Amino acid sequence: VMRLHFGFGMWMRNNWGLWTNSELKKTLIDSGFVHPDDMSTAILKSYHRHLHGKPLKLAEEAARYRAYWQKSPAEGFSSDDLRLTRDSIWYHELLIQFSPGDTVVVGVYAAQKKLFQTYASGLRGLAIIKEYRNDRLWVKLIKLEQRKGHIPDRHVGDEFETSLGDCSFIPPKNWSATINKN
C-alpha cells in the first residue's frame, strides 16, 4: 500500500475529491478519518483486504489514525498540532480562547495547471473569524497567497464555513499556553 501512496494514492486524493468537500470525503470524515492521506491509504488497504476476502476493519483504521492526530497535553504541542479535529484534546480549549474577530490561517483549495493536466493543490489565506456555527467556523478571507499556475476556488472577501481542522490559529495578543514538560 505504501508504494502506491504517492502514485495511485495521490491520484485518488486529487481526483476523488479527498482534498475538497466531496461526498466521499464527508463519508470518510463521518467514519472517523481526519486527513486525506489517511483516507486514501485506508481505501487502498480496504481494497486489498476485499480482494483477499478479509474483513475491511475501517473502524479500527479510523481509530488508529485519530489516535495519531491526537496528543496528550503532557506531550506538549507545536503550531502543527493546532490543526485539529473535534475529538482533539486542544479543540475545546481553543474554542474558548479564540473568538469572532480573531485571525486564522485557512487552507484554500486551488487547481494547479502543469503541462496538460490539472492537479489539486492548496494555497494559504488569512481569514477573520465571523462566528461559530455548530463547532465550525464562519470566516471571511482577507488575504490569499498567490502562486503561478494556481487557480483558487475562493477569493479575498469570500465568506465561508470551515472546520477547526482546516485552519491554523494565529494566537491573539497576550495569549500563552501552559505546557507540562514532565
N, C-alpha and C positions, 0 to 999 in steps of 0.2 A: 504494500500500500504506500509506503513512504517513497518508493521510487517513482510513483505516479503523482506525488503531491505537487510538484512544480510543472508537470506536463498536463496530463488529463485533469488532475485536481484543480489546477489554475483555470483550465478551460471551463470546468463545471462552475467554479466560483464566478467567473466572468460572464458566462452565457446563461446560467440558470438563475441569475439574479441574487446570488448569496451576498453580494456587496450592496444591493439595493433593498427595496422593501417588497420583494416578490412574495407570492403566496407560499412558495417552498420555504423561504427564509422564515416567514411568520410561523409556519407549522413547526419548523425545527426549533425556533425560539420557544414556542409553546411546549415543546417536548423537553426543554431544559438546556438546549445548546446556547452558547454565548457568542462565539466567534466564527466567521465564515470558514477559516482554515479548519477548525474542528468539525464543522458541518460537512465539508467535502470529504474529510478523512472518514467520518462516520458513514457517509454514503458508500464510499469505496469498500470499507470493511463489511458493511451490511450486504453489499452485492456479492462479495467473496463468500460470506457465510451462507447466503442464499444458494449460490452455485454448489456449495458443498453440503447442503441440507442441514446446516447448523442453525441454532437459534440466533436471531439478529442482535439481541442484547442492547437495544437502543437506549433504554432507560439507564442501564449501567454505564454506557459510554457517556451519556449526557452528565451523569453524576460525577464521573471521573474528570471530565473537562471543567465542570463547575467548580470542583474542588481545586483544580489547578489555578483558576482565576481568582479564588478567594484566598486570603491570607489572614492569619490570626493577628490581632493587634500587637502581640508580643514580638512578631517578626518585623514590625515597623512597616513603613510604606515609602514608595518613591512616587514621583509625579506620574509614572506609567500606571501605578496602581489606582490612580484616580479615575481610570476608565472602568466603570462599574456596572454591575447588574443589580437588580432589585434585591437579590439574595446576599449581596456583598456585606461584609461587616461594616464597611465605611458608608454605605449608601444612606442610611437614615441619619447618620451624623452629618453628612454633607447636606441633606435636605434642610436641616436645622441651620447650618452655617451660611448657606448661600440663598439669597432671596432675590425677588424680582429687582432688576436694575443692575445686578452683578454681571460681569463679563465672563463668557466661556469661549473656549476654542472648540469649534464643531468641525466634524468631517463632512465634506460636501462631495457627493458622487460627481464624477466627471468622466466623459468619454474621451479616450485618448486615441488619436489617429496616428498609426505607424504604418508606413508603406501603404498597403492596400487593405488594411484591416483596422477595425476599431476595437479597443480593449477597454475594460472597466478600469478606472483609476480613481484617485481621490485628491482633493485639494483641502487645505485648511482654511477656515474662516473664523473671524471673530463675530460673536453674537452677544446680544443683550438678552438676559432672561426677562421675558414679559410676565409669565405666570406659570404656575404648576397646574397640570391637568392630569389627575389620576396617576401620579408617580411619573409623569412625563413632563418635559419642559416645552413651553411655547416660547420660541426665541425669534429675535429679529436680527438678520445678518447685517453687520455694519462694515465689514471688510472681508475681502476674499483674495487669497494669493492667486497670482496669475502665472501660468506655465504655458509655454509654447506648445501648441497642438492639443491642449486640454479644453474640452467644452463642458463647462459646469452645468448641472441641472438646476442650480439656484443662483440668484444674483443679489447684489447688495440691495437692501431694502425689503427683500422677501421675508415674510414671517412664516414659520413652520414649526411643526411638532417634532421633537427628538427625545431620545431617552438619555438618562444619565450615562448609560454605557456607550453612547455615541459621541460624547464630548469630554473634554478635559477642562477642569476648572482653573481659573486664574484666581488665586486666593485674594480676597479683599484686603484692604489696608488693615494692619494690626492683627491679622489672623495668624495663629500659630497652632501647631499640633503637638500634643504631648506624646512622645514615643517611648515605650518601655523598652530599654535596650538590654534587659536582663536575659 
